[in-house]
Amino acid sequence: MIARVKTLPSQRRTTWLLPETWTGNLWIRGCIETPDSVTEADDSEAEFFGIYAQDAEGLHMWVEDCDTREQADDLAKHLKSLFPLSFA
């Protein structure tokens, strides 16, 4: 499934890949990048925020990284508005 939108002021990207069996659930996690990996972090310590879409099997697929929690929340709301029904 591909979400497309013509304009979204807080984001430069206008196309996001979502799982074919996306349940409509999104998971936002604060993240810290280390030399070897990316690690989940408390929002107050996060360097950026990852958005993940849940599929029908309960797995989470990365969708986008945002600089702030507010940007991540706005993008999550936007994606949910494009696909208001759950596929699960």
Secondary structure, 3 states (H helix, E strand, C coil): CEEECCCCCCCCCCEEECCCCEEEEEEEEEEEECCCCEEEECHHHCCEEEEEEEECCCCEEEEEEECCHHHHHHHHHHHHHHCCCCCC
